[in-house]
């Protein structure tokens, strides 16, 4: 191969490599954008008062445990009737079960998620950000465009935030800050539920 042919061959190879690099870069950026959008869709998929426990399991898999909270008098009546049917309970998902989509909440990856079921339908979803998930969640919260934190000062000792991501739904975040500014001295709780405020956003 003479010098001119060799140079032409190198230009061809360089051109092809440049094209492949551009295509690969576009693909990576597209995946990143779709991934962010998908993460947001994971937690906005719930339709309060309509989504069933079976649909939750179909979308996110079975929970690790079921948490119950019922008045003792109601529990006694249920046991006496032989039914034992719970009207209100929570499907609990934990980070210890792996990288679950249900854990990707409004402030990123959570430590736990609780899907609250009331009369056979989802009424609320609660994410808890603690341990290794606390600092990243706090960073997201402080930089969030919608969930603006309202910092309590002593004697108030909590920091809260309210955000309406779409019509008919509201996100509420809170944490204990000890009355010492925009910081969380304990876990962050984020509640996603139906917006009952008819005055709108």
Secondary structure, DSSP 4 states (H G I P E B T S, - for coil): --HHHHHHHHHHHHHHHHHHHHHHHHHHHHHHHHHHHHHHHHHH---TTT--HHHHHHHH---SEEEE---HHHHHHHHHHT----SEEEEEEEGGG-S-GGGEETTEE-SEEEEEEETTEEEEEEEEE-THHHHHHHHHHHT-SSS-EEE-BTT--EEEEEEEEETTEEEEEEEE-TTBSS--SS-EEEEEEE---TT--
